[in-house]
């Protein structure tokens, strides 16, 4: 045994890097960046134009913001052994509510109107999350079916709010949220990054992350150990709803229109893919927000790559499937044990050869 | 094995109504209520034609729900069925337009679904990845292949196919088309397989408790993979039925249809935790979804999005009731 430990310490760094959850997602991201740079040499170029940064990477920061917010919330939900299928519907409702309020307000361009609209939309999104939490935490309904209810009904509700039309408004402050700039970077990107950092600090510097993982690993044991499982589960669904609401505001502000039918379509699936690519297991327990961060970038970059390589964007799902299959298989326990057994065997053979 | 059932059946009956049938009976009550209320409100509702259309419009969904029932009873889930249905319908349309023989095309389309199911089952078993994420990847894969084969809608103009589709039995105004006939045969076969074969009982055993099933020496691996193969095959067949009703193949068909199928199965009384549920319940679940649609169409003033809200509300009621019921039993 002591020999194996010594051996481990010698090749520790390389092994630690390849066995890290972030290794394969980062490799995928890097591969996509390389492909993009080959397809368009200006891909990595960032220039200063009209008082803000400009370039493909900056656009990526903006376009990936809604998915980032949704996927971060999804990570917490999945960590508690749950899943939230309703995020796309909540996103649509949030955008519909905010835009309908602004459209009906006497002064759509005033910052106060926009602030109220945003607050109403976020509050409603949190309430919807609260309902999901109620079904899962109190009634004990399986997360997938509990959130399927809102996923089905939610789009109908969003249609009800917009009256079945695509609501459009003109409001400079609202538009700023979606396509404005702050300190040279997109506002939407800032919001996503701030949420990411705050969540990271809350879960990794405080006890919250550990509590969430405890609930995900074994809810009953966590409850007996004194964790308020119910409250934690409730909280993650509220956060997921809230972040989906924020994503709804950002994406509706980007196009200045609320399309109840198509806004955030399939975003729940993309978010789940991002979480899985990032190395968080759907079985709950240990989660990685940084993994999700990379996972979201992989998916957003992939969408961009497909367009840049001149392939029809309609085929994007195919590439998503391929990446997910590869990452999923590489991260599966079976593949890991096979790989470890193989590396141990080669190490043993090397030692034999030396002896 | 059949002797077991013969011995067991009377004892169950002696205890009165089996609690396991309660959810299905609840669904049946809802179906009857909806038919009665619809019939009372709208004069043309309770006609053989409307009731026949209920089946005609939902034949593909019935087949999907039947396949999904197998997977869900084993405790799994299959998110790929909507996309596989689209892929299969595109294969039918593309190959028929290329001049292939219909009797060659239809098995190929169904086999494509079978292949997807086999892939899902194999990955789930050999790599121990959750069914949710495997079938999600399968969904993206099938959807991407759809666009790769045909980005635009392909019409089907094939005389043999038209003749096959146009075949029907009439009971007055109540028509059973080829698609409905196939769907009902699938329901019947699935019912027999699930309740009267060793495989069917193994499906329930796995859903009840997988470790116990393994310890009992049941063929868990084979059965689990086979459940996904059945679901994939049903999705492939669903695509054929869909192509029959639309007379075309289009890459965007069946978006979100997997969730309709899951909703139908859940409304039909199958527990998502596995181990309990009935094929006939899933059939009733599809009828509930179809009746909601029909009633809202008949109502006329309600917009189409009310369908979704009502389905969501109904799903909520069923799930909460099921939960309260199972809690009392436990």
Interface residues (C-beta under 8 A of the other chain):
Chain A: X83 X135 X139 X140 X141 X142 X144 X145 X146 X148 X149 X150 X151 X152 X153 X154 X155 X156 X157 X159 X160 X164 X260 X265 X269 X272 X273 X276 X281 X282 X283 X312 X314 X315 X316 X317 X318 X319 X320 X321 X322 X324 X325 X328 X329 X332 X333 X334 X335
Chain B: X77 X123 X126 X127 X128 X129 X130 X132 X133 X134 X136 X137 X138 X139 X140 X141 X143 X144 X145 X147 X148 X151 X251 X255 X259 X262 X263 X266 X272 X273 X303 X305 X306 X307 X308 X309 X311 X312 X313 X315 X316 X319 X320 X323 X327
